[in-house]
Amino acid sequence: MDLGVFRQGNHSPSFAALNRSMDDGANVADFCIPCNPYFPTPDMFGQLSAQLESILKYYPSDANTIAGQLASVLGLPPQTIVMANGSTELITWIDHLMIKESIAIPVPTFGRWTDQPLETGKRVDMFRLHEETGFHLDVDQYVHFIRSRGTRVAVICNPNNPDGGFLPHREVIRLMDSLADLDLVIIDESFIDFVDDESVASVAQEAMLRSNVLVLKSLGKNFGLHGIRFGYVIGNPALVHDLRRFLPKWNLNSLAEAVVFMLRDHMDSYRISLQLLARDRYEMTAELHQVPGMIVYPSQANFVLVKLPPGADGGLLRDYLLAQHGVLVRECGNKLGITSQFVRLVVRPRADVQRLLTGLYGYLGIRMDNPLEAALPGGYPPIEAGLPSGYPQVSSGYPAVTSGYPEVTSGYPAASSSYPAASSEYVRRDEFTQPVPIEGAWVAEALRSQRTPAELLAERPR
């Protein structure tokens, strides 16, 4: 195994590069690359396999045809959407075509939002998010920062990467309206589908009505298909047109087209996959809270950020976990605004979390025969009933919600008088030291009633 592949740039190595550096047959539990472990379903992979020869042999349709189908599935006007070969290609085009002088971005965040404009000579104004406040983004402070520097383009990632912090819908709208005079405001919602704190988390509908707002989405991150490379932007038709007319006519591949045209028949399975992942996030976060000295940050994405105990190094932990336990994690030392004491952990099913916890306790020198049982004693009731055919069996459910569940005592920072007051269901990001993070109300009901995902899916607020 060549651990040098982790020291060759600002991003993690590809899974293909990692496989080439490892022994044949190595079984890696991947906590690094943010995938959806429950989607696509095995049935969908079977359909793609059956079509593989024709998919690879023949040209795809043009990008407008594929984007039009995606717009139909999502219920969007086709003139408000443009697709490209991954969200990072869209970031590149946006930088070349729409960012003229300067861009503001909170850090730490997704690295391409800082690296890409720096590579083309733009001024990048980095707004520091502080660990003391749980990496919470204060809208008023960010707007003041932009005004004080005269920045012309502003970006936020919501939820943010690597911490999973989520800015409520009303606060994102307030941010957009406060910056209506800028050249461009970009809301990167690559992980928005994993949010369950709000029934409507995306601001895509509001972006269509504004002349300077684009919302970026990533099908690869949502669906767990990073290798296909497909992302899209939603915005005002005039703004989208300005971007679309410069993109190549055939910039999407046949695999992307096949998946987009399959989606309509599998959206129920996709929604259930999000429900299963929210359950796994709750369970995994509760277990990580039991690791002595570790700080766990609340997340609304499909990953969780942790700060290791004093003296522990994320790079050494990554190398140890991979070499000794076959567990791959994302050490954050090469991200701007954060140190190697932080590690991002993708949400995984319980069997993989057992391997992660065993390795964590081993690295930290803590003896524990069964980390999972010590963290959440008694086990969980099975929840396999009600899952659609083709889903892998899920070995455990949630523990019941008890009176020990932390009470929400405060909302997000106050908005202006023209906006509704913060809802009491939110917890400030600076309360990240709570023993268990708050999840959405529907997840709490799932824990309380122990009903199956299929039963709860129809009742989930939309």
C-alpha positions in Angstrom: 0.0 0.0 0.0 1.4 3.4 -1.1 0.3 6.0 1.4 2.2 8.6 -0.6 -0.9 9.0 -2.8 -2.4 11.1 0.1 0.4 13.7 -0.1 0.2 14.7 -3.8 -2.3 17.6 -3.7 -5.0 19.5 -1.9 -7.6 16.8 -2.6 -8.0 13.1 -1.6 -6.7 10.6 -4.2 -9.3 9.0 -6.4 -10.6 5.6 -5.4 -9.1 4.2 -8.6 -5.6 5.6 -7.6 -6.1 4.1 -4.1 -7.0 0.7 -5.5 -4.0 0.7 -7.7 -1.8 1.3 -4.7 -3.3 -1.5 -2.6 -3.2 -5.3 -2.7 -5.7 -7.1 -4.8 -8.9 -8.0 -2.9 -8.5 -5.3 -0.2 -11.8 -4.6 1.4 -11.9 -0.9 2.2 -14.6 0.8 4.3 -14.8 4.2 2.7 -15.5 7.1 5.1 -13.8 9.5 2.8 -15.8 10.0 -0.4 -19.4 11.3 0.3 -21.6 8.6 -1.3 -25.1 7.5 -0.7 -24.8 3.8 0.3 -28.5 3.1 -0.4 -28.8 4.5 -3.9 -28.8 3.6 -6.6 -30.5 0.3 -5.6 -29.1 -3.1 -6.8 -32.0 -3.2 -9.2 -30.9 0.0 -10.8 -27.3 -1.2 -11.1 -28.7 -4.4 -12.7 -30.6 -2.3 -15.3 -27.4 -0.3 -16.1 -25.4 -3.5 -16.4 -27.9 -4.9 -18.9 -27.6 -1.7 -21.1 -23.8 -1.3 -20.7 -22.8 -2.4 -24.2 -25.1 0.1 -25.9 -24.4 2.8 -23.4 -20.7 2.6 -24.2 -21.0 2.0 -27.9 -23.2 4.9 -29.0 -23.2 8.6 -28.7 -25.3 10.3 -26.0 -28.1 12.8 -26.7 -27.1 16.5 -26.6 -26.9 18.2 -23.2 -30.2 20.2 -23.7 -32.1 16.9 -24.2 -30.7 15.4 -21.0 -31.1 18.6 -19.0 -34.7 18.8 -20.3 -35.5 15.3 -19.0 -33.9 16.2 -15.6 -36.0 19.3 -15.4 -39.1 17.3 -16.1 -38.3 14.8 -13.3 -37.6 17.6 -10.9 -40.6 19.7 -11.9 -38.5 22.7 -13.1 -38.9 24.9 -16.2 -36.3 23.6 -18.7 -35.0 27.1 -19.4 -33.9 27.5 -15.7 -31.5 24.5 -15.7 -28.1 23.7 -17.4 -26.1 20.5 -16.9 -22.4 19.8 -17.1 -19.8 17.1 -16.6 -19.8 17.4 -12.8 -20.4 20.4 -10.5 -16.7 21.2 -10.7 -16.9 21.8 -14.4 -19.7 24.3 -13.7 -17.5 26.0 -11.1 -14.8 26.3 -13.8 -17.1 27.8 -16.3 -18.7 30.1 -13.8 -15.2 31.3 -12.9 -14.1 31.9 -16.5 -17.4 33.5 -17.6 -18.9 35.3 -14.7 -16.3 36.1 -12.1 -14.4 39.2 -13.3 -12.5 40.6 -10.3 -13.2 39.1 -6.9 -15.0 36.4 -5.0 -15.9 35.9 -1.3 -16.2 32.5 0.2 -16.4 31.3 3.9 -13.6 28.9 4.8 -13.2 26.0 5.5 -15.3 24.9 2.5 -15.1 22.9 -0.7 -11.6 23.6 -2.1 -12.5 24.3 -5.7 -14.3 27.5 -4.7 -11.0 28.9 -3.5 -8.5 27.1 -5.8 -10.3 27.7 -9.2 -10.5 31.5 -9.0 -7.0 31.7 -7.5 -5.7 29.7 -10.5 -7.1 32.4 -12.9 -5.8 35.3 -11.0 -8.9 36.5 -9.2 -8.9 38.0 -5.7 -10.4 35.5 -3.3 -11.7 37.1 0.0 -11.8 34.3 2.6 -14.3 34.8 5.4 -13.1 32.7 8.4 -15.5 30.4 10.1 -14.4 29.7 13.7 -14.4 26.4 15.5 -15.3 28.2 18.7 -18.8 28.8 17.2 -19.0 25.4 15.5 -18.1 26.9 12.1 -21.5 28.7 12.1 -22.0 31.2 9.3 -23.4 34.5 10.5 -25.2 36.2 7.6 -24.8 39.7 8.9 -21.1 39.4 9.5 -20.6 37.8 6.1 -22.4 40.6 4.3 -20.4 43.2 6.3 -17.2 41.4 5.3 -18.2 41.5 1.6 -19.2 45.2 1.8 -15.9 46.1 3.5 -13.8 44.6 0.8 -16.0 45.5 -2.2 -16.2 41.9 -3.4 -18.3 41.4 -6.5 -19.2 37.7 -6.3 -20.3 35.8 -3.1 -20.5 32.0 -2.5 -21.8 29.8 0.3 -22.0 26.0 0.4 -25.1 24.9 2.2 -24.7 22.4 3.9 -21.1 23.3 4.1 -18.2 20.9 3.4 -16.4 19.7 5.6 -18.5 20.5 8.7 -22.1 19.8 7.4 -23.3 23.1 8.9 -26.7 24.2 7.5 -28.1 27.7 7.1 -31.9 27.8 7.3 -34.0 28.6 4.2 -35.0 32.0 5.5 -31.4 33.0 6.2 -30.2 32.1 2.8 -33.0 34.2 1.2 -32.0 37.1 3.5 -28.4 36.7 2.3 -29.4 36.7 -1.4 -31.6 39.8 -0.9 -28.8 41.6 1.0 -26.5 41.0 -1.9 -28.9 41.8 -4.8 -26.5 44.4 -6.2 -23.5 42.0 -6.6 -22.5 40.6 -10.0 -23.3 37.1 -8.8 -24.4 35.1 -5.7 -23.8 31.3 -5.8 -25.5 28.9 -3.4 -23.8 25.5 -3.7 -26.4 23.0 -2.6 -24.5 19.9 -3.5 -25.5 18.2 -0.2 -29.0 19.8 0.2 -30.9 16.6 -0.3 -29.5 15.2 2.9 -31.0 18.0 5.1 -34.0 17.0 7.3 -34.1 20.1 9.6 -36.5 21.7 7.1 -39.1 20.3 4.8 -38.0 22.7 2.0 -34.3 23.4 2.4 -33.4 24.5 -1.2 -33.7 28.0 -2.4 -33.8 27.0 -6.1 -37.3 28.3 -6.6 -36.4 31.7 -5.2 -33.2 31.8 -7.2 -35.2 31.6 -10.5 -36.8 34.9 -9.6 -33.6 36.8 -9.0 -31.3 38.2 -11.6 -28.0 37.4 -10.0 -28.4 34.1 -8.2 -27.3 30.6 -9.3 -27.9 27.4 -7.3 -25.4 24.6 -7.9 -26.4 20.9 -7.5 -24.5 17.6 -7.7 -26.3 14.5 -8.8 -23.1 12.5 -8.2 -23.0 13.5 -4.5 -26.7 12.9 -3.9 -27.0 9.6 -5.8 -23.6 8.2 -4.9 -22.4 8.1 -8.5 -19.3 10.3 -8.5 -17.8 8.4 -11.4 -20.5 9.4 -13.9 -19.8 13.2 -13.4 -23.0 15.1 -13.7 -24.0 18.3 -12.0 -26.4 21.1 -12.8 -27.2 24.8 -12.1 -30.6 26.4 -11.5 -31.3 30.1 -11.9 -33.0 32.9 -13.7 -33.5 32.0 -17.4 -31.4 34.9 -18.7 -28.5 34.0 -16.3 -28.7 30.3 -17.2 -28.7 31.2 -20.9 -25.5 33.2 -20.5 -23.9 30.1 -19.1 -25.5 27.5 -21.4 -24.4 29.2 -24.7 -20.7 28.7 -23.9 -21.0 25.0 -22.8 -20.2 22.2 -25.4 -23.3 20.7 -27.0 -22.3 17.2 -26.1 -20.7 17.6 -22.7 -22.6 14.7 -20.9 -21.8 11.0 -21.4 -24.2 8.2 -22.1 -24.1 6.8 -18.5 -25.3 10.2 -17.2 -28.1 10.1 -19.8 -29.1 6.6 -18.8 -29.3 7.4 -15.1 -31.3 10.7 -15.7 -33.8 8.8 -17.8 -34.2 6.1 -15.1 -34.8 8.5 -12.2 -38.5 9.1 -12.6 -39.2 5.4 -11.8 -37.0 5.3 -8.8 -37.7 8.6 -6.9 -39.5 6.8 -4.1 -36.4 4.6 -3.6 -34.3 7.7 -3.5 -36.4 9.3 -0.8 -36.2 6.2 1.3 -32.4 6.1 0.8 -32.3 9.7 2.3 -34.3 8.5 5.3 -32.0 5.5 5.9 -29.0 7.8 5.7 -30.5 10.2 8.2 -31.0 7.3 10.6 -27.4 6.2 10.1 -26.2 9.8 10.7 -28.0 10.0 14.0 -26.7 6.6 15.1 -23.1 7.2 14.0 -23.0 10.7 15.5 -24.2 9.3 18.9 -21.5 6.7 18.8 -18.8 9.2 18.0 -19.8 11.3 20.9 -18.8 8.5 23.2 -15.1 8.6 22.1 -13.3 10.3 25.0 -11.9 13.7 24.1 -13.5 13.9 20.6 -15.6 16.9 19.6 -18.4 16.0 17.1 -20.0 18.8 15.1 -23.7 18.6 14.2 -24.2 17.9 10.5 -27.1 18.0 8.0 -25.0 16.4 5.2 -23.9 12.8 4.6 -20.7 13.3 6.6 -19.7 14.4 10.1 -16.7 16.5 11.1 -14.9 15.6 14.3 -12.0 17.2 16.1 -9.6 14.6 17.5 -8.4 14.7 21.2 -5.4 16.9 22.0 -2.2 15.4 20.6 -3.9 13.2 17.9 -3.0 13.9 14.3 -5.5 13.3 11.5 -2.8 12.3 9.0 -1.3 9.7 11.2 -4.8 8.4 12.1 -5.7 8.2 8.4 -2.6 6.1 7.7 -3.2 3.9 10.7 -6.8 3.2 10.0 -6.2 2.4 6.3 -3.1 0.2 7.0 -4.4 -1.6 10.1 -8.2 -1.7 9.7 -8.9 -1.1 6.0 -10.8 2.1 6.9 -10.4 5.3 4.7 -11.1 8.7 6.3 -10.7 12.3 5.1 -8.0 14.1 7.1 -8.6 17.9 6.7 -5.1 19.3 7.2 -4.9 20.3 3.5 -8.1 22.4 3.6 -7.8 26.2 4.1 -9.1 27.4 7.5 -8.8 24.1 9.3 -6.0 21.8 10.7 -5.0 18.2 10.6 -6.6 17.7 14.0 -10.0 17.6 12.2 -11.3 14.6 10.3 -14.4 14.3 8.1 -16.2 11.0 8.3 -18.8 10.0 5.7 -22.0 8.5 7.1 -21.9 4.8 6.7 -24.1 1.8 7.8 -23.6 0.2 11.2 -21.3 -2.6 10.1 -18.7 -0.1 8.7 -19.0 2.1 11.7 -18.0 -0.8 13.9 -14.7 -1.1 12.0 -14.2 2.7 12.3 -14.8 2.7 16.0 -12.5 -0.3 16.6 -9.8 1.5 14.7 -10.4 4.8 16.5 -10.2 3.3 19.9 -7.1 1.4 18.9 -5.3 4.5 17.6 -6.2 6.5 20.7 -5.0 3.6 23.0 -8.4 3.1 24.6 -9.3 -0.5 25.4 -12.9 -1.3 24.7 -14.1 -4.8 23.7 -17.2 -3.6 21.9 -17.1 0.1 21.0 -20.6 0.0 19.4 -22.3 -1.7 22.3 -20.6 0.6 24.8 -21.7 3.7 22.9 -25.4 2.6 22.5 -26.1 -0.4 24.7 -28.9 -2.8 24.1 -28.9 -2.7 20.3 -31.7 -1.6 18.1 -34.9 -3.2 16.7 -34.7 -4.4 13.1 -36.3 -2.0 10.5 -36.0 -4.1 7.3 -39.8 -4.3 7.0 -41.2 -1.9 4.5 -38.0 -1.4 2.4 -38.5 -1.9 -1.4 -37.1 -5.0 -3.0 -33.5 -4.9 -3.9 -32.3 -2.9 -0.8 -29.6 -4.4 1.3 -30.7 -5.6 4.7 -30.2 -3.1 7.5 -29.0 -4.6 10.6 -30.2 -2.2 13.2 -32.6 0.7 13.8 -32.6 3.6 16.2 -32.7 3.7 19.9 -35.9 5.2 21.4 -35.8 8.9 22.1 -35.6 9.5 25.9 -35.8 12.5 28.2 -32.1 12.8 27.8 -32.4 14.1 24.3 -31.1 17.7 24.5 -33.7 20.4 24.5 -33.6 23.2 21.8 -33.4 26.5 23.6 -32.4 29.0 21.0 -32.8 29.8 17.3 -30.5 31.0 14.7 -29.2 34.6 14.8 -32.1 37.1 14.5 -33.1 38.1 11.0 -34.3 41.6 10.0 -37.8 42.6 10.9 -39.0 41.7 7.4 -38.3 38.1 8.0 -40.0 35.6 10.3 -38.4 34.9 13.6 -36.2 31.8 13.9 -38.0 28.6 14.6 -37.3 26.9 18.0 -36.5 23.6 16.2 -33.0 24.9 15.3 -29.9 24.7 17.5 -27.2 27.3 17.1 -24.0 25.9 15.7 -22.0 27.2 18.7 -23.8 24.6 20.8 -21.8 21.9 19.1 -20.7 20.3 22.4 -24.2 19.0 23.1 -23.9 15.2 23.8 -26.3 14.3 20.9 -27.1 16.5 17.9 -30.6 17.7 17.1 -32.1 16.0 14.0 -35.4 17.0 12.3 -38.8 16.5 13.8 -39.6 13.6 11.5 -36.5 11.7 12.6 -37.4 12.2 16.2 -40.8 10.7 15.5 -39.2 7.8 13.7 -37.1 7.2 16.8 -40.0 7.6 19.1 -42.4 5.3 17.3 -39.9 2.8 15.7 -42.0 2.8 12.6 -40.4 1.7 9.3 -39.1 4.1 6.7 -41.8 3.2 4.3 -44.5 4.0 6.8 -43.0 7.3 7.7 -42.1 8.4 4.1 -45.7 9.3 3.2 -46.0 11.5 6.4 -42.7 13.3 6.0 -43.3 17.1 5.5 -42.5 18.3 1.9 
